[in-house]
Amino acid sequence: MAETTRRDVLKTAAAAGAMAALSGLPSPTAAQTTQKRELVVAQGGDIAAFDPHLSTSSNDIRISFNIFDNLTSRRPDGKLAPALATERKLHGQTALVFKLRSGVKWHDGDAFSSADVKFSIDRSLDTTLKGNRVNTVLTTVDRVETPDPGTAVVHTKKPDPLLPARLGFYGGQMIPKKYVETVGPDTFNQKPIGTGPLRFVSWTKDDKLVLEANPSDWGGRVDFDRLIVRA
């Protein structure tokens, strides 16, 4: 798995021809020639949900894929690349071992670990989660083991060579176990916390969403301070 980092613009994530990053952003050259630190963009509708397990609509995933990260990601050329997992190895036919990126922090400062991976995948499959829109994405998963904080082992019910790709799109976004369990699903949906390049600041329904650059983003800080999305 070749290494890749985010530079100057928001990261991109794509699958089935759908772009998960905000469109219409300036090129790196354009971004470097302006002193404006606030970027304002528009999209055709408002946000319905920030919780990545509750929506697969394009208006929502344009935002959620920049707040949250996945174990794998899509480069602009469409190839699969490392994200929160720097390595993956198949053991036998049904065990996929992920080595996690060290030093990654959630937006509240807590450390990202394999416990979050297990929690995220288990929750994505939870048919009792009200409003769950992604519970059919990872159905080949049998269980997730966490032998240590930096390793997650995903066991499947049968061989699934497409699992790394599915983990790179919706249904595979990593969410913070401690935060979600502490504040509950409603607050998490209103005030999301991820590991991505943008941090949630505020949202005014039918008006604007305000996000700010994550200064400690593992992929490199984006080249603006604040993003305002208007519906």
N, CA and C of each residue as an Amber inpcrd file, in Angstrom:
protein
   693
   0.8410000  -1.1830000   0.0000000   0.0000000   0.0000000   0.0000000
   0.8840000   1.2430000   0.0000000   0.8460000   2.0090000  -1.0510000
   1.6720000   3.1950000  -1.1450000   1.1220000   4.2950000  -0.2490000
   2.0250000   5.0960000   0.3260000   1.6260000   6.1620000   1.2290000
   1.0660000   7.3380000   0.4370000   0.1100000   8.0570000   1.0250000
  -0.4340000   9.2600000   0.4080000  -0.8090000  10.2210000   1.5120000
  -0.7110000  11.5280000   1.2420000  -1.0620000  12.5270000   2.2360000
  -1.9510000  13.5840000   1.6190000  -2.6380000  14.3460000   2.4940000
  -3.4620000  15.4500000   2.0250000  -2.6050000  16.7020000   1.9790000
  -2.6920000  17.4820000   0.8820000  -1.9290000  18.7190000   0.7700000
  -2.8000000  19.7820000   0.1220000  -2.8870000  20.9410000   0.7220000
  -3.4620000  22.1530000   0.1510000  -4.9650000  22.1470000  -0.0920000
  -5.5530000  21.0200000  -0.3820000  -6.9940000  20.9610000  -0.6300000
  -7.5980000  19.8490000   0.1910000  -8.9110000  19.8170000   0.2740000
  -9.5810000  18.7590000   1.0180000  -9.2920000  17.4120000   0.4080000
  -9.2550000  16.3870000   1.2390000  -9.0580000  15.0390000   0.7400000
 -10.2380000  14.6300000  -0.1230000 -10.0260000  13.6590000  -0.9730000
 -11.1100000  13.1440000  -1.7920000 -11.3860000  11.6980000  -1.4260000
 -12.6370000  11.2720000  -1.6200000 -13.0050000   9.8740000  -1.4330000
 -14.0460000   9.5440000  -2.4810000 -13.8370000   8.4710000  -3.2340000
 -14.7730000   8.1610000  -4.3100000 -15.0280000   6.6770000  -4.3880000
 -16.2450000   6.3140000  -4.7380000 -16.5960000   4.9330000  -5.0340000
 -17.8610000   4.9560000  -5.8640000 -17.9600000   3.9920000  -6.7710000
 -19.1260000   3.8930000  -7.6470000 -19.3740000   5.2050000  -8.3610000
 -18.2950000   5.9060000  -8.6720000 -18.4110000   7.1340000  -9.4340000
 -18.8490000   8.3370000  -8.6330000 -18.9690000   8.1940000  -7.2990000
 -19.4450000   9.3130000  -6.4850000 -18.2720000   9.9730000  -5.7990000
 -18.1630000  11.2970000  -5.9240000 -17.1020000  12.0250000  -5.2490000
 -17.5680000  12.3920000  -3.8500000 -16.7450000  12.1020000  -2.8580000
 -17.1380000  12.3960000  -1.4840000 -16.4910000  13.6590000  -0.9600000
 -15.6740000  14.3220000  -1.7490000 -15.1030000  15.5850000  -1.3050000
 -15.8560000  16.7250000  -1.9450000 -15.7830000  17.9170000  -1.3410000
 -16.4750000  19.0730000  -1.8630000 -15.9320000  19.4440000  -3.2260000
 -16.8300000  19.6970000  -4.1570000 -16.4090000  20.0940000  -5.4970000
 -16.2240000  21.5960000  -5.5480000 -15.5200000  22.0470000  -6.5660000
 -15.3790000  23.4720000  -6.7830000 -14.3380000  24.1450000  -5.9230000
 -13.4500000  23.3790000  -5.2880000 -12.3960000  23.9910000  -4.4850000
 -11.3050000  24.5340000  -5.3910000 -10.5970000  25.5730000  -4.9470000
  -9.5420000  26.1270000  -5.7770000  -8.3850000  25.1620000  -5.9170000
  -7.6120000  25.3260000  -6.9750000  -6.4230000  24.5010000  -7.1560000
  -5.3850000  24.9080000  -6.1350000  -4.3800000  24.0400000  -5.8570000
  -3.3300000  24.4150000  -4.9110000  -2.6560000  25.7270000  -5.2760000
  -2.4310000  25.9570000  -6.5720000  -1.7900000  27.2050000  -6.9990000
  -2.6480000  28.4010000  -6.6390000  -3.9570000  28.3000000  -6.9230000
  -4.8470000  29.4030000  -6.6180000  -4.9170000  29.6570000  -5.1220000
  -4.9010000  28.5830000  -4.3460000  -4.9960000  28.7260000  -2.8940000
  -3.7770000  29.4410000  -2.3290000  -2.6240000  29.2710000  -2.9430000
  -1.3850000  29.8460000  -2.4190000  -1.2000000  31.3010000  -2.8100000
  -2.0200000  31.8100000  -3.7220000  -1.8240000  33.1780000  -4.1890000
  -2.8430000  34.1350000  -3.6010000  -3.6040000  33.7030000  -2.6190000
  -4.5820000  34.5730000  -1.9840000  -4.3440000  34.6240000  -0.4870000
  -4.6920000  35.7450000   0.1160000  -4.5500000  35.9070000   1.5540000
  -5.8420000  35.5430000   2.2870000  -6.9020000  35.2610000   1.5340000
  -8.1590000  34.9110000   2.1760000  -8.0140000  33.5710000   2.8910000
  -8.3880000  33.5380000   4.1530000  -8.2580000  32.3190000   4.9360000
  -9.5880000  31.6420000   5.1580000 -10.6700000  32.2380000   4.6350000
 -11.9960000  31.6650000   4.7910000 -12.5330000  31.2620000   3.4190000
 -12.9460000  30.0170000   3.2860000 -13.4500000  29.4930000   2.0320000
 -14.9530000  29.2710000   2.1550000 -15.7180000  29.8640000   1.2350000
 -17.1670000  29.7300000   1.2510000 -17.5980000  28.9710000  -0.0030000
 -18.3610000  27.9000000   0.1930000 -18.8730000  27.1110000  -0.9260000
 -20.3720000  26.9100000  -0.7330000 -21.0430000  26.4950000  -1.7890000
 -22.4690000  26.2430000  -1.7290000 -22.7620000  24.8430000  -2.2450000
 -23.8360000  24.2480000  -1.7450000 -24.3060000  22.9860000  -2.3020000
 -25.8230000  23.0380000  -2.4030000 -26.4010000  22.1220000  -3.1670000
 -27.8000000  22.2200000  -3.5420000 -28.8160000  21.8900000  -2.4780000
 -28.3830000  21.4940000  -1.3030000 -29.3160000  21.1820000  -0.2250000
 -28.6200000  21.2180000   1.1110000 -29.4020000  21.2440000   2.1870000
 -28.8290000  21.3180000   3.5250000 -28.4200000  19.9280000   4.0180000
 -27.7420000  19.8920000   5.1380000 -27.3080000  18.6630000   5.7690000
 -28.5060000  18.0040000   6.4510000 -28.6180000  16.6910000   6.2810000
 -29.6720000  15.9440000   6.9710000 -29.1230000  15.2610000   8.2170000
 -27.8620000  14.7730000   8.1380000 -27.2580000  14.0670000   9.2760000
 -25.7480000  14.1610000   9.1820000 -25.1050000  14.3550000  10.3400000
 -23.6440000  14.3340000  10.3990000 -23.1220000  12.9460000  10.7490000
 -23.9030000  12.1890000  11.5080000 -23.5280000  10.8210000  11.8590000
 -23.3920000  10.0150000  10.5700000 -22.2040000   9.4970000  10.2620000
 -22.0040000   8.8210000   8.9790000 -22.7670000   7.5190000   8.8220000
 -23.3150000   6.9970000   9.9090000 -24.1100000   5.7780000   9.8140000
 -25.5830000   6.0620000   9.5010000 -25.9470000   7.3410000   9.5070000
 -27.3510000   7.7000000   9.3290000 -27.6780000   8.2750000   7.9650000
 -26.7010000   8.3860000   7.0740000 -27.0010000   8.9550000   5.7700000
 -25.9880000   8.5220000   4.7220000 -26.4710000   8.3900000   3.4870000
 -25.5950000   8.1510000   2.3370000 -25.8790000   9.1730000   1.2360000
 -26.5730000  10.2520000   1.5760000 -26.8970000  11.2670000   0.5720000
 -25.6550000  12.0720000   0.2140000 -25.6080000  12.5700000  -1.0030000
 -24.4240000  13.2970000  -1.4610000 -24.1860000  14.5650000  -0.6570000
 -25.2480000  15.2630000  -0.2490000 -25.0660000  16.4820000   0.5420000
 -24.3780000  16.1860000   1.8670000 -24.6600000  15.0190000   2.4390000
 -24.0920000  14.6710000   3.7340000 -22.6770000  14.0970000   3.6180000
 -22.4520000  13.2150000   2.6350000 -21.1310000  12.5910000   2.5640000
 -20.0570000  13.5610000   2.0910000 -20.4510000  14.6330000   1.3800000
 -19.4470000  15.6530000   1.0570000 -18.8500000  16.2450000   2.3250000
 -19.6680000  16.3190000   3.3610000 -19.2090000  16.8550000   4.6400000
 -18.5670000  15.7660000   5.4940000 -19.2570000  14.6400000   5.6340000
 -18.7820000  13.6190000   6.5710000 -17.4250000  13.0490000   6.1740000
 -17.1290000  12.9780000   4.8720000 -15.8440000  12.4400000   4.4610000
 -14.6950000  13.4020000   4.7200000 -15.0020000  14.6020000   5.1580000
 -13.9490000  15.5410000   5.5270000 -13.8820000  15.7660000   7.0320000
 -14.8630000  15.2310000   7.7670000 -14.8150000  15.2140000   9.2300000
 -14.2470000  13.8900000   9.7170000 -14.6510000  12.8100000   9.0530000
 -14.2470000  11.4640000   9.4500000 -13.2740000  10.8620000   8.4440000
 -12.5140000   9.8800000   8.9070000 -11.5940000   9.1280000   8.0570000
 -12.0060000   7.6640000   8.0130000 -11.4410000   6.9470000   7.0520000
 -11.6450000   5.5050000   6.8990000 -10.3090000   4.7940000   7.0590000
 -10.3440000   3.4860000   7.1540000  -9.0930000   2.7220000   7.2000000
  -8.3540000   2.8180000   5.8670000  -9.1090000   2.8270000   4.7870000
  -8.5420000   2.9980000   3.4480000  -9.1910000   4.2140000   2.8110000
  -8.6280000   4.6780000   1.7090000  -9.1830000   5.8470000   1.0270000
  -8.9730000   5.7260000  -0.4710000  -9.6370000   6.5890000  -1.2110000
  -9.4630000   6.6530000  -2.6540000  -8.6450000   7.8860000  -3.0180000
  -7.5940000   7.6840000  -3.8090000  -6.8370000   8.8080000  -4.3370000
  -7.6320000   9.4340000  -5.4810000  -7.2680000  10.6440000  -5.9040000
  -7.9770000  11.2610000  -7.0310000  -7.9680000  10.4140000  -8.2980000
  -6.9640000   9.5400000  -8.4530000  -6.9240000   8.6820000  -9.6390000
  -7.7730000   7.4210000  -9.4740000  -8.4620000   7.3070000  -8.3150000
  -9.3540000   6.1810000  -8.0850000  -8.7120000   4.9790000  -7.4300000
  -7.3960000   4.9900000  -7.2450000  -6.7220000   3.8460000  -6.6490000
  -6.8810000   3.8530000  -5.1380000  -6.9120000   2.6490000  -4.5650000
  -7.0500000   2.4960000  -3.1270000  -5.7240000   2.8280000  -2.4490000
  -5.7920000   3.5550000  -1.3460000  -4.5880000   4.0150000  -0.6720000
  -4.7600000   3.9080000   0.8420000  -3.6770000   3.9700000   1.6050000
  -3.7740000   3.9370000   3.0620000  -4.4640000   5.1820000   3.6010000
  -5.1180000   5.0410000   4.7240000  -5.6820000   6.1810000   5.4380000
  -5.3820000   5.9730000   6.9210000  -6.3750000   5.6280000   7.7360000
  -6.0970000   5.3710000   9.1450000  -5.3510000   4.0610000   9.3530000
  -5.3900000   3.1920000   8.3690000  -4.5650000   1.9780000   8.3830000
  -3.4280000   2.1600000   7.3810000  -2.2110000   1.9740000   7.8310000
  -1.0620000   2.1330000   6.9390000  -0.7130000   0.8400000   6.2250000
  -1.1300000  -0.2950000   6.7990000  -0.8620000  -1.5960000   6.1890000
  -2.0680000  -2.5090000   6.3670000  -2.2170000  -3.4070000   5.4300000
  -3.2220000  -4.4640000   5.5680000  -2.6600000  -5.7530000   4.9830000
  -2.9960000  -6.8590000   5.6310000  -2.4890000  -8.1560000   5.1720000
  -3.5610000  -9.2100000   5.3940000  -3.7540000 -10.0400000   4.3890000
  -4.7280000 -11.1150000   4.4800000  -4.0910000 -12.3320000   5.1190000
  -4.6780000 -12.8300000   6.1890000  -4.2490000 -14.0600000   6.8520000
  -5.2690000 -15.1430000   6.5360000  -4.8400000 -16.1700000   5.8410000
  -5.7890000 -17.1740000   5.3920000  -6.7020000 -16.5650000   4.3430000
  -7.9560000 -16.9750000   4.3520000  -8.9240000 -16.4550000   3.3780000
  -9.9230000 -15.4800000   3.9820000  -9.9900000 -15.4290000   5.3080000
 -11.0800000 -14.6560000   5.9180000 -10.6490000 -13.7470000   7.0710000
  -9.3720000 -13.4640000   7.1980000  -8.9070000 -12.5570000   8.2540000
  -8.0420000 -11.4630000   7.6390000  -8.4860000 -10.2200000   7.7660000
  -7.7570000  -9.0780000   7.2210000  -7.1820000  -8.2810000   8.3850000
  -5.8480000  -8.2240000   8.4540000  -5.1630000  -7.5670000   9.5620000
  -4.7640000  -6.1490000   9.1540000  -5.2200000  -5.1660000   9.9260000
  -4.8970000  -3.7640000   9.6620000  -3.9340000  -3.2440000  10.7300000
  -2.8450000  -2.6440000  10.2910000  -1.9480000  -1.9270000  11.1850000
  -2.3350000  -0.4530000  11.1340000  -2.6420000   0.1200000  12.2890000
  -3.1820000   1.4640000  12.3320000  -2.0960000   2.5280000  12.3940000
  -2.4140000   3.6630000  11.8330000  -1.4910000   4.7950000  11.8240000
  -1.2710000   5.2900000  13.2520000  -0.0450000   5.4670000  13.6380000
   0.2580000   5.9050000  15.0030000   0.1100000   7.4150000  15.1330000
  -0.2230000   7.8520000  16.3310000  -0.2770000   9.2770000  16.6310000
  -1.5310000   9.9970000  16.1870000  -2.5090000   9.2890000  15.6470000
  -3.7430000   9.9450000  15.1800000  -4.6110000  10.3080000  16.3850000
  -5.1400000  11.5400000  16.3680000  -5.9960000  12.0180000  17.4450000
  -7.3890000  12.3480000  16.9200000  -8.3830000  12.1040000  17.7550000
  -9.7200000  12.6070000  17.4730000  -9.7160000  14.1130000  17.6700000
 -10.7170000  14.7880000  17.1750000 -10.7550000  16.2430000  17.2690000
 -10.7980000  16.7560000  18.6980000 -11.1780000  15.9060000  19.6560000
 -11.1810000  16.3170000  21.0620000  -9.8730000  15.9830000  21.7640000
  -8.9040000  15.4450000  21.0150000  -7.5940000  15.1690000  21.5810000
  -7.3650000  13.7410000  22.0220000  -8.4090000  12.9280000  22.0990000
  -8.2410000  11.5180000  22.4620000  -7.5440000  10.7540000  21.3440000
  -6.8490000   9.6870000  21.7010000  -6.1100000   8.8930000  20.7170000
  -7.0350000   7.9300000  19.9840000  -6.8180000   7.7990000  18.6960000
  -7.5130000   6.8050000  17.8810000  -6.8670000   5.4500000  18.1000000
  -7.6980000   4.3920000  18.2250000  -7.1460000   3.0580000  18.4690000
  -8.0360000   1.9900000  17.8390000  -7.5900000   0.7460000  17.9590000
  -8.3420000  -0.3750000  17.3980000  -9.7160000  -0.5280000  18.0500000
  -9.8680000  -0.0560000  19.2870000 -11.1820000  -0.1230000  19.9380000
 -12.2020000   0.7000000  19.1510000 -11.7540000   1.8090000  18.5620000
 -12.6340000   2.6380000  17.7460000 -13.0040000   1.9330000  16.4440000
 -12.0590000   1.1660000  15.8970000 -12.3280000   0.4140000  14.6650000
 -13.4230000  -0.6180000  14.9200000 -13.2680000  -1.3820000  15.9810000
 -14.2730000  -2.3880000  16.3180000 -15.6280000  -1.7360000  16.5780000
 -15.6300000  -0.6820000  17.3470000 -16.8790000   0.0190000  17.6650000
 -17.5560000   0.5370000  16.4010000 -16.7780000   1.1140000  15.4940000
 -17.3320000   1.6950000  14.2730000 -17.9470000   0.6410000  13.3670000
 -17.2270000  -0.4610000  13.1620000 -17.7400000  -1.5130000  12.2830000
 -18.9380000  -2.2000000  12.9140000 -18.8540000  -2.4960000  14.2100000
 -19.9890000  -3.1210000  14.9000000 -21.2300000  -2.2310000  14.8090000
 -21.0510000  -0.9430000  14.9940000 -22.1840000  -0.0080000  14.9530000
 -22.7640000   0.0980000  13.5480000 -21.9020000   0.0480000  12.5390000
 -22.4010000   0.1330000  11.1670000 -23.3150000  -1.0410000  10.8300000
 -23.1130000  -2.1640000  11.5030000 -23.9010000  -3.3670000  11.2510000
 -25.1250000  -3.4780000  12.1640000 -25.2660000  -2.5500000  13.0890000
 -26.3110000  -2.6220000  14.1070000 -27.6860000  -2.3030000  13.5070000
 -28.5070000  -3.3190000  13.3420000 -29.8340000  -3.1180000  12.7640000
 -30.8010000  -2.4770000  13.7540000 -30.4030000  -2.3810000  15.0280000
 -31.2620000  -1.7260000  16.0180000 -30.9710000  -0.2360000  16.1300000
 -29.9140000   0.2340000  15.4640000 -29.5850000   1.6590000  15.4760000
 -30.6180000   2.4100000  14.6480000 -31.3560000   3.2860000  15.2790000
 -32.4260000   4.0100000  14.6060000 -31.8730000   4.8680000  13.4660000
 -32.4120000   4.6600000  12.2730000 -31.9950000   5.4480000  11.1270000
 -30.7530000   4.9530000  10.4260000 -30.2480000   3.7790000  10.8180000
 -29.0200000   3.2530000  10.1980000 -29.2320000   3.0390000   8.7000000
 -28.3870000   3.6860000   7.8770000 -28.5000000   3.5890000   6.4260000
 -27.3860000   2.7470000   5.8020000 -26.4830000   2.2280000   6.6240000
 -25.3070000   1.5450000   6.0630000 -25.1870000   0.0940000   6.5240000
 -26.2280000  -0.4590000   7.1320000 -26.0830000  -1.7920000   7.7370000
 -26.0050000  -2.9260000   6.7250000 -26.1120000  -2.6360000   5.4370000
 -25.9530000  -3.6850000   4.4230000 -24.5930000  -3.6330000   3.7390000
 -23.7530000  -2.6680000   4.0990000 -22.4900000  -2.4580000   3.3920000
 -21.4390000  -3.5030000   3.7710000 -21.3200000  -3.8190000   5.0490000
 -20.2390000  -4.6770000   5.5430000 -20.7650000  -6.0140000   6.0620000
 -21.7970000  -6.5380000   5.4360000 -22.4660000  -7.7350000   5.9620000
 -21.6200000  -9.0030000   5.8760000 -20.5090000  -8.9730000   5.1410000
 -19.6430000 -10.1570000   5.1310000 -18.7860000 -10.2340000   6.3940000
 -18.7570000  -9.1550000   7.1840000 -17.9480000  -9.1430000   8.4040000
 -18.5870000 -10.0280000   9.4640000 -17.7750000 -10.8950000  10.0460000
 -18.2210000 -11.7730000  11.1270000 -17.9330000 -11.1490000  12.4840000
 -16.7020000 -10.6820000  12.6630000 -16.3240000 -10.0560000  13.9290000
 -15.0320000  -9.2710000  13.7320000 -14.7490000  -8.3900000  14.6980000
 -13.5110000  -7.6090000  14.6920000 -12.7730000  -7.8730000  15.9920000
 -11.5120000  -8.2230000  15.8930000 -10.6790000  -8.4420000  17.0730000
  -9.6630000  -7.3070000  17.2140000  -9.2730000  -7.0230000  18.4580000
  -8.3280000  -5.9410000  18.7410000  -7.1880000  -6.4710000  19.6090000
  -6.2250000  -7.1660000  19.0160000  -5.1380000  -7.7510000  19.8080000
  -4.2720000  -6.7210000  20.5230000  -4.2110000  -5.5020000  19.9810000
  -3.5080000  -4.4020000  20.6460000  -4.0650000  -3.1070000  20.0820000
  -3.7790000  -1.9500000  20.7140000  -4.3680000  -0.6830000  20.2720000
  -4.0320000  -0.2940000  18.8260000  -2.9410000  -0.8250000  18.2960000
  -2.5300000  -0.4660000  16.9470000  -2.8590000  -1.4970000  15.8910000
  -3.6250000  -2.5290000  16.2510000  -3.9500000  -3.6060000  15.3060000
  -5.4230000  -3.9640000  15.3920000  -6.0640000  -4.0610000  14.2400000
  -7.4480000  -4.5250000  14.1680000  -7.5260000  -5.6660000  13.1690000
  -8.1700000  -6.7590000  13.5500000  -8.3160000  -7.9150000  12.6830000
  -9.7960000  -8.0820000  12.3460000 -10.1120000  -7.9360000  11.0650000
 -11.4910000  -8.0540000  10.6140000 -11.6850000  -9.4500000  10.0220000
 -12.5150000 -10.2460000  10.6720000 -12.8220000 -11.5960000  10.2010000
 -14.1030000 -11.5500000   9.3760000 -14.0870000 -12.2190000   8.2350000
 -15.2750000 -12.2730000   7.3910000 -15.8700000 -13.6750000   7.3700000
 -17.1410000 -13.7500000   7.0250000 -17.8450000 -15.0310000   6.9890000
 -17.3960000 -15.8850000   5.8160000 -16.8840000 -15.2390000   4.7970000
 -16.3980000 -15.9110000   3.6040000 -15.3570000 -14.9980000   2.9580000
 -14.5440000 -15.4890000   2.0430000 -13.5650000 -14.6250000   1.3950000
 -14.2350000 -13.3940000   0.7610000 -13.6890000 -12.2250000   1.0140000
 -14.2700000 -10.9770000   0.5040000 -13.1620000 -10.0470000   0.0320000
 -12.6940000 -10.2130000  -1.2070000 -11.6030000  -9.3820000  -1.7150000
 -11.9700000  -7.9120000  -1.8720000 -13.2660000  -7.5730000  -1.8570000
 -13.6930000  -6.1820000  -2.0210000 -13.8540000  -5.4460000  -0.6890000
 -13.6200000  -6.1310000   0.4190000 -13.8040000  -5.4970000   1.7160000
 -12.9260000  -4.2510000   1.9070000 -11.6270000  -4.2780000   1.5460000
 -10.8310000  -3.0600000   1.7130000 -11.4210000  -1.8550000   0.9790000
 -12.0030000  -2.0920000  -0.1980000 -12.6220000  -0.9990000  -0.9450000
 -13.8820000  -0.5040000  -0.2440000 -14.6960000  -1.4250000   0.2660000
 -15.9220000  -1.0080000   0.9510000 -15.6000000  -0.2560000   2.2410000
 -14.5230000  -0.6460000   2.9050000 -14.1250000   0.0630000   4.1260000
 -13.6450000   1.4800000   3.8270000 -13.3970000   1.7840000   2.5650000
 -12.9550000   3.1190000   2.1750000 -14.0790000   4.0570000   1.8050000
 -15.3350000   3.5640000   1.8780000 -16.4410000   4.4500000   1.5240000
 -17.4540000   4.4450000   2.6630000 -18.6870000   4.8850000   2.3920000
 -19.6410000   4.9860000   3.4950000 -19.9040000   3.6050000   4.0910000
 -20.1260000   3.6130000   5.4000000 -20.2000000   2.3720000   6.1650000
 -18.8690000   2.0300000   6.8000000 -17.7780000   2.5840000   6.2580000
 -16.4510000   2.3040000   6.7750000 -15.7980000   3.4720000   7.4830000
 -16.5380000   4.5480000   7.6880000 -15.9640000   5.7050000   8.3800000
 -15.8030000   5.4190000   9.8680000 -14.6660000   5.8360000  10.4140000
 -14.3480000   5.5680000  11.8080000 -14.9010000   6.6740000  12.7100000
 -15.5650000   6.2500000  13.7950000 -16.1380000   7.1920000  14.7530000
 -15.5880000   6.8990000  16.1450000 -15.5970000   7.9000000  17.0420000
 -14.9480000   7.7520000  18.3600000 -15.8070000   7.0300000  19.3860000
 -15.3770000   5.8630000  19.8000000 -16.1220000   5.0380000  20.7560000
 -16.4140000   5.7810000  22.0590000 -15.3840000   6.3490000  22.6740000
 -15.5490000   6.9980000  23.9720000 -16.5170000   8.1680000  23.8830000
 -16.3710000   8.9990000  22.8760000 -17.2160000  10.1910000  22.7370000
 -18.6730000   9.8080000  22.4900000 -18.8970000   8.8790000  21.5650000
 -20.2730000   8.4780000  21.2480000 -20.9470000   7.8500000  22.4560000
 -20.2280000   6.9890000  23.1660000 -20.8130000   6.3380000  24.3440000
 -21.0430000   7.3340000  25.4780000 -20.2340000   8.3820000  25.5400000
 -20.3750000   9.3820000  26.6080000 -21.5350000  10.3330000  26.3610000
 -21.6200000  10.8760000  25.1280000 -22.6270000  11.9150000  24.8490000
 -23.9180000  11.3500000  24.2700000 -23.8750000  10.1320000  23.7170000
 -25.0490000   9.5370000  23.1130000 -25.1760000   9.8630000  21.6360000
 -25.9960000   9.0890000  20.9140000 -26.0910000   9.2510000  19.4650000
 -26.6520000  10.5900000  19.0080000 -27.5880000  11.1670000  19.7630000
 -28.1900000  12.4380000  19.3440000 -27.1800000  13.5710000  19.3800000
 -26.4420000  13.6610000  20.4720000 -25.4260000  14.7210000  20.5740000
 -24.3110000  14.5020000  19.5680000 -23.9230000  13.2400000  19.3560000
 -22.9030000  12.9440000  18.3580000 -23.3410000  13.4160000  16.9760000
 -24.6070000  13.2320000  16.6480000 -25.1210000  13.6590000  15.3560000
 -25.1910000  15.1800000  15.2380000 -25.3240000  15.8580000  16.3610000
 -25.3990000  17.3170000  16.3610000 -24.0220000  17.9650000  16.4410000
 -23.0980000  17.2970000  17.1290000 -21.7470000  17.8370000  17.3070000
 -20.7400000  16.7180000  17.0350000 -20.5170000  16.4050000  15.7630000
 -19.6570000  15.2650000  15.4130000 -18.1830000  15.5240000  15.6930000
 -17.4920000  14.4570000  16.0250000 -16.0400000  14.4830000  16.2230000
 -15.4310000  13.3670000  15.3900000 -14.4270000  13.6970000  14.6010000
 -13.7460000  12.7050000  13.7870000 -12.2460000  12.8600000  13.8840000
 -11.5290000  12.3130000  12.9000000 -10.0660000  12.4780000  12.8150000
  -9.6840000  13.1920000  11.5270000 -10.6680000  13.6640000  10.7640000
 -10.4320000  14.2050000   9.4310000  -9.8400000  15.5970000   9.4060000
  -9.6240000  16.1460000   8.1930000  -8.9580000  17.4340000   8.0170000
  -9.7810000  18.6360000   8.4610000 -11.1000000  18.4400000   8.6620000
 -11.9570000  19.5380000   9.0970000 -12.6690000  19.1860000  10.3890000
 -12.7540000  20.1910000  11.2770000 -13.4300000  20.0140000  12.5600000
 -14.7410000  20.7830000  12.5610000 -15.7600000  20.1810000  13.1460000
 -17.0700000  20.8200000  13.2580000 -16.9960000  22.0110000  14.2090000
 -17.6180000  23.1330000  13.7840000 -17.7230000  24.3180000  14.6410000
 -19.1780000  24.6000000  14.9770000 -20.0150000  24.7630000  13.9470000
 -21.4180000  25.0670000  14.1900000 -22.2420000  24.7830000  12.9410000
 -23.5380000  24.6350000  13.1480000 -24.4680000  24.4340000  12.0330000
 -25.7610000  25.1470000  12.3460000 -26.1950000  25.9960000  11.4240000
 -27.4870000  26.6650000  11.5150000 -28.3470000  26.1160000  10.3920000
 -29.3820000  25.3910000  10.7360000 -30.2160000  24.7200000   9.7460000
 -30.7140000  25.6890000   8.6840000 -30.6220000  25.2340000   7.4390000
 -31.0660000  26.0090000   6.2720000 -30.3140000  27.3200000   6.0960000
 -29.1730000  27.4390000   6.7480000 -28.3700000  28.6520000   6.5890000
 -26.9260000  28.3000000   6.2690000 -26.1670000  27.8420000   7.2750000
 -24.7600000  27.5620000   7.0090000 -24.1780000  26.5550000   7.9840000
 -23.1550000  25.8720000   7.4920000 -22.3310000  24.9660000   8.2890000
 -20.9410000  25.5700000   8.3520000 -20.3530000  25.6040000   9.5470000
 -19.0100000  26.1550000   9.7220000 -18.0760000  25.0460000  10.1920000
 -16.9910000  24.8590000   9.4590000 -15.9520000  23.9010000   9.7980000
 -14.6260000  24.6350000   9.8400000 -13.6620000  24.1070000  10.5960000
 -12.3440000  24.7250000  10.6460000 -11.2700000  23.6770000  10.3910000
 -10.1160000  24.1570000   9.9500000  -9.0040000  23.2620000   9.6600000
  -8.5410000  22.5580000  10.9290000  -8.2760000  21.2720000  10.7960000
  -7.7120000  20.4890000  11.8860000  -6.1980000  20.6930000  11.8620000
  -5.6400000  21.4300000  12.8270000  -4.2100000  21.7630000  12.7700000
  -3.2850000  20.5730000  12.9260000  -3.7880000  19.4710000  13.4860000
  -2.9470000  18.2890000  13.7020000  -3.3480000  17.1250000  12.8120000
  -3.9860000  17.4250000  11.6950000  -4.4250000  16.3600000  10.7970000
  -3.2370000  15.5290000  10.3290000  -3.3730000  14.2130000  10.3780000
  -2.2680000  13.3140000  10.0260000  -1.8560000  13.4480000   8.5620000
  -2.7610000  13.9030000   7.7030000  -2.4440000  14.0080000   6.2850000
  -1.9290000  15.3670000   5.8580000  -1.8080000  16.2900000   6.8050000
  -1.3560000  17.6320000   6.4620000  -2.4990000  18.6280000   6.5330000
  -2.2310000  19.7970000   7.0520000  -3.2650000  20.8180000   7.2420000
  -3.7320000  21.3740000   5.9000000  -5.0570000  21.5550000   5.7540000
  -5.5910000  22.1560000   4.5320000  -5.1840000  23.6230000   4.4660000
  -5.2180000  24.1920000   3.2640000  -4.6740000  25.5370000   3.0430000
  -5.7150000  26.6440000   3.2290000  -6.5100000  26.5340000   4.2620000
  -7.4160000  27.6050000   4.6680000  -7.7470000  27.3720000   6.1240000
  -8.2830000  28.3930000   6.7650000  -8.5670000  28.2970000   8.2020000
  -9.9820000  27.8180000   8.4810000 -10.9040000  28.2990000   7.6670000
 -12.3150000  28.0100000   7.9440000 -13.0700000  27.7730000   6.6530000
 -14.0030000  26.8110000   6.7020000 -14.8490000  26.5030000   5.5540000
 -16.3000000  26.7680000   5.9600000 -17.0010000  27.5390000   5.1410000
 -18.4160000  27.7960000   5.3480000 -19.1810000  27.2010000   4.1920000
 -20.1130000  26.3150000   4.4920000 -20.9280000  25.6620000   3.4720000
 -22.3470000  26.2100000   3.5850000 -22.8150000  26.8110000   2.5040000
 -24.1710000  27.3580000   2.4710000 -25.0690000  26.4870000   1.6020000
 -26.2480000  26.2170000   2.1200000 -27.2030000  25.3990000   1.3840000
 -27.9630000  26.2890000   0.3980000
